[in-house]
């Protein structure tokens, strides 16, 4: 099974140039209580946007978010945000991705699509490539598959498998590694979006996450999108 994102040799050369944009995320707009509590647009946030109609001219933008970038367009502390990479107006993040996580972020102007992606009941699976410290056995992985009890409740059943190290960009800065402790790459698929859920799940079974890359959201993936770059889908061609 291959886990390769094309064009890796040109990743550092092809970073997007900063651009201006005054747009904000769905969470910036709605200020929903669920987002404040969990740092994500989960099931409660989804309810707040259910009434939003589908956009007449839908835009779907796929962005490969680098490490240490916030999933919002503004930040009073001067940290890196989506504004530094995305030159498209009136699109908002459908779901969140932690500042210390990397990979696929979907942005859209379509409230109906945003709601579909963020509501657990819609069963939109997200696929993560996760590097953990240690070597979990099948018993530990089965615990995650069955669901674990976190502080905010039981997780839904997850799809978990051990994979070969994916051929992806180097993280800057690199992860911390201990010479005497091996690391393992997992592919984890979940349809929830709780705050730092994947990290809490692996920590729960004793294998802390060192690096987390979201590879896929539903039918959309990182294929052919370099780190720091984005692609706008041609919705007219699909129509």
C-alpha positions as CSV (number, residue, x, y, z in Angstrom):
1,X,0.0,0.0,0.0
2,X,1.6,3.3,-1.1
3,X,1.3,6.4,1.1
4,X,3.0,9.0,-1.1
5,X,2.1,12.6,-1.9
6,X,3.5,13.5,-5.3
7,X,6.0,16.2,-6.1
8,X,7.8,16.0,-2.7
9,X,11.1,17.2,-4.2
10,X,9.6,20.6,-5.0
11,X,7.8,21.1,-1.6
12,X,10.2,23.7,-0.2
13,X,10.4,25.6,-3.5
14,X,6.7,25.8,-4.2
15,X,5.4,27.4,-0.9
16,X,2.6,29.9,-1.6
17,X,3.3,33.6,-1.3
18,X,1.6,35.5,1.4
19,X,-1.5,37.4,0.4
20,X,-4.1,39.6,2.0
21,X,-7.6,38.5,2.9
22,X,-10.0,39.8,5.6
23,X,-12.1,36.7,5.6
24,X,-12.6,34.7,8.9
25,X,-13.4,31.1,9.7
26,X,-16.9,29.8,10.3
27,X,-16.0,29.8,14.0
28,X,-15.0,33.5,13.8
29,X,-18.4,34.3,12.3
30,X,-20.6,32.1,14.5
31,X,-18.8,32.1,17.8
32,X,-20.6,29.0,18.7
33,X,-20.2,27.7,22.2
34,X,-19.1,24.3,21.1
35,X,-16.1,25.8,19.3
36,X,-15.2,27.8,22.4
37,X,-15.3,24.7,24.5
38,X,-13.6,22.2,22.2
39,X,-11.6,24.3,19.7
40,X,-13.4,22.5,16.8
41,X,-16.6,22.7,14.9
42,X,-18.1,19.5,16.1
43,X,-21.7,18.3,16.4
44,X,-23.0,21.3,18.4
45,X,-21.5,23.7,16.0
46,X,-23.0,21.7,13.1
47,X,-26.4,22.3,14.6
48,X,-25.8,26.1,14.5
49,X,-25.2,26.0,10.7
50,X,-27.8,23.5,9.6
51,X,-30.1,26.2,8.3
52,X,-27.4,27.6,6.0
53,X,-28.4,27.2,2.4
54,X,-26.2,25.7,-0.3
55,X,-24.2,28.4,-2.1
56,X,-25.3,29.3,-5.6
57,X,-21.8,29.3,-6.8
58,X,-20.0,26.8,-4.4
59,X,-16.3,27.1,-3.9
60,X,-14.3,24.3,-2.4
61,X,-10.6,25.0,-1.6
62,X,-8.2,22.3,-0.5
63,X,-5.2,23.5,1.5
64,X,-2.2,21.6,2.8
65,X,-1.7,23.4,6.1
66,X,1.9,23.5,7.4
67,X,2.9,23.0,11.1
68,X,2.5,26.0,13.4
69,X,-0.3,27.7,11.3
70,X,-3.6,28.7,12.8
71,X,-6.9,27.7,11.1
72,X,-8.2,31.3,11.0
73,X,-7.5,34.4,9.0
74,X,-6.6,36.8,11.8
75,X,-4.6,36.6,15.0
76,X,-3.9,39.5,17.4
77,X,-0.7,37.8,18.5
78,X,0.9,37.9,15.0
79,X,1.1,34.2,14.5
80,X,0.9,32.6,11.1
81,X,-2.7,32.2,9.8
82,X,-4.5,31.2,6.7
83,X,-4.1,34.8,5.5
84,X,-0.4,34.1,4.9
85,X,-1.2,31.4,2.4
86,X,-4.7,31.8,0.9
87,X,-5.6,34.6,-1.6
88,X,-9.3,33.7,-1.9
89,X,-12.1,35.8,-0.3
90,X,-15.3,34.6,1.4
91,X,-14.3,31.0,2.1
92,X,-14.3,29.5,5.6
93,X,-12.7,26.5,7.2
94,X,-15.0,23.5,7.4
95,X,-13.8,22.0,10.6
96,X,-10.5,22.7,12.4
97,X,-6.9,21.4,12.4
98,X,-4.8,22.1,15.4
99,X,-1.9,24.6,15.1
100,X,0.6,21.8,15.7
101,X,-1.0,19.4,13.2
102,X,-0.5,19.4,9.4
103,X,-2.3,18.5,6.3
104,X,-5.7,18.8,4.6
105,X,-8.0,21.7,5.5
106,X,-11.1,22.2,3.4
107,X,-12.4,25.7,3.0
108,X,-15.7,26.6,1.3
109,X,-18.4,29.3,0.9
110,X,-21.1,26.6,1.1
111,X,-22.8,26.4,4.5
112,X,-24.6,23.2,3.7
113,X,-21.3,21.4,2.8
114,X,-19.7,22.8,6.0
115,X,-22.4,21.4,8.1
116,X,-22.2,18.0,6.4
117,X,-18.5,17.8,7.0
118,X,-18.6,18.8,10.7
119,X,-21.6,16.8,11.9
120,X,-20.6,13.3,13.2
121,X,-24.1,12.0,12.3
122,X,-23.2,12.6,8.6
123,X,-20.4,10.1,9.0
124,X,-17.8,12.0,7.0
125,X,-14.6,10.1,7.8
126,X,-11.3,12.0,8.1
127,X,-8.1,10.0,7.5
128,X,-5.0,10.9,9.6
129,X,-1.4,9.7,9.3
130,X,-0.1,9.6,12.8
131,X,3.4,9.0,14.1
132,X,3.3,7.8,17.7
133,X,6.1,7.1,20.2
134,X,6.5,3.4,20.8
135,X,5.1,0.3,19.1
136,X,1.4,-0.4,19.9
137,X,0.3,-4.0,19.5
138,X,-3.0,-5.2,18.1
139,X,-4.6,-5.3,21.5
140,X,-3.9,-1.6,22.0
141,X,-5.1,-0.7,18.5
142,X,-8.3,-2.8,19.0
143,X,-9.0,-0.6,22.1
144,X,-9.1,2.4,19.8
145,X,-11.2,0.6,17.2
146,X,-13.8,-0.2,19.8
147,X,-13.9,3.3,21.3
148,X,-12.2,4.8,24.4
149,X,-13.6,6.9,27.2
150,X,-12.1,10.4,27.2
151,X,-13.0,13.2,29.5
152,X,-15.7,14.4,27.1
153,X,-17.2,10.9,26.7
154,X,-16.7,7.7,24.6
155,X,-15.3,8.0,21.2
156,X,-17.1,6.4,18.2
157,X,-15.5,3.3,16.7
158,X,-12.4,4.1,14.7
159,X,-10.6,2.5,11.8
160,X,-7.0,1.9,12.7
161,X,-4.1,0.2,10.9
162,X,-0.3,0.3,11.0
163,X,1.3,1.7,7.9
164,X,4.8,2.2,6.4
165,X,6.3,5.7,7.0
166,X,4.6,7.9,4.4
167,X,6.8,9.8,2.0
168,X,5.9,13.4,3.0
169,X,7.6,16.7,3.5
170,X,10.0,17.3,6.4
171,X,8.5,19.0,9.3
172,X,10.0,22.3,10.5
173,X,10.9,22.0,13.3
174,X,11.4,18.2,13.3
175,X,9.7,16.0,15.9
176,X,11.5,15.0,19.1
177,X,12.9,11.5,18.9
178,X,14.4,9.3,21.6
179,X,17.2,7.0,20.4
180,X,16.0,4.0,22.5
181,X,12.3,4.3,21.7
182,X,10.9,3.4,18.3
183,X,8.1,5.2,16.5
184,X,5.2,3.8,14.6
185,X,3.0,5.3,11.9
186,X,-0.7,4.7,12.1
187,X,-3.6,5.4,9.7
188,X,-6.5,6.5,11.8
189,X,-10.0,7.2,10.4
190,X,-12.7,8.9,12.5
191,X,-15.9,10.7,11.8
192,X,-15.8,13.0,14.9
193,X,-14.0,16.3,15.3
194,X,-13.4,16.8,19.1
195,X,-10.6,19.0,20.2
196,X,-7.2,17.2,19.8
197,X,-9.1,13.9,19.6
198,X,-6.6,11.8,17.8
199,X,-3.8,12.9,20.2
200,X,-5.9,12.1,23.2
201,X,-6.9,8.7,21.8
202,X,-3.3,7.6,21.3
203,X,-2.2,9.0,24.6
204,X,-5.0,7.1,26.3
205,X,-3.5,3.8,25.2
206,X,0.0,4.9,26.2
207,X,1.5,6.0,22.8
208,X,1.7,9.8,22.5
209,X,1.4,11.4,19.1
210,X,4.6,12.9,17.8
211,X,3.3,14.1,14.4
212,X,-0.2,14.3,12.9
213,X,-1.0,14.8,9.3
214,X,-4.6,14.8,8.0
215,X,-4.5,13.1,4.6
216,X,-8.2,12.9,3.7
217,X,-11.6,14.4,4.4
218,X,-14.4,12.3,2.8
219,X,-13.6,12.1,-0.9
220,X,-11.0,14.9,-0.8
221,X,-7.3,14.2,-0.2
222,X,-3.9,15.9,-0.2
223,X,-2.8,14.2,-3.5
224,X,-0.9,16.7,-5.7
225,X,-1.0,19.5,-3.1
226,X,2.4,20.6,-1.8
227,X,2.8,21.8,1.7
228,X,1.7,25.5,2.1
229,X,-0.2,25.3,-1.3
230,X,-3.9,25.1,-2.1
231,X,-6.1,24.0,-5.0
232,X,-9.6,25.2,-5.9
233,X,-11.8,22.5,-7.3
234,X,-13.6,23.1,-10.6
235,X,-17.2,22.7,-9.4
236,X,-18.7,23.7,-12.9
237,X,-16.9,20.7,-14.5
238,X,-18.6,18.4,-12.0
239,X,-22.0,20.0,-12.7
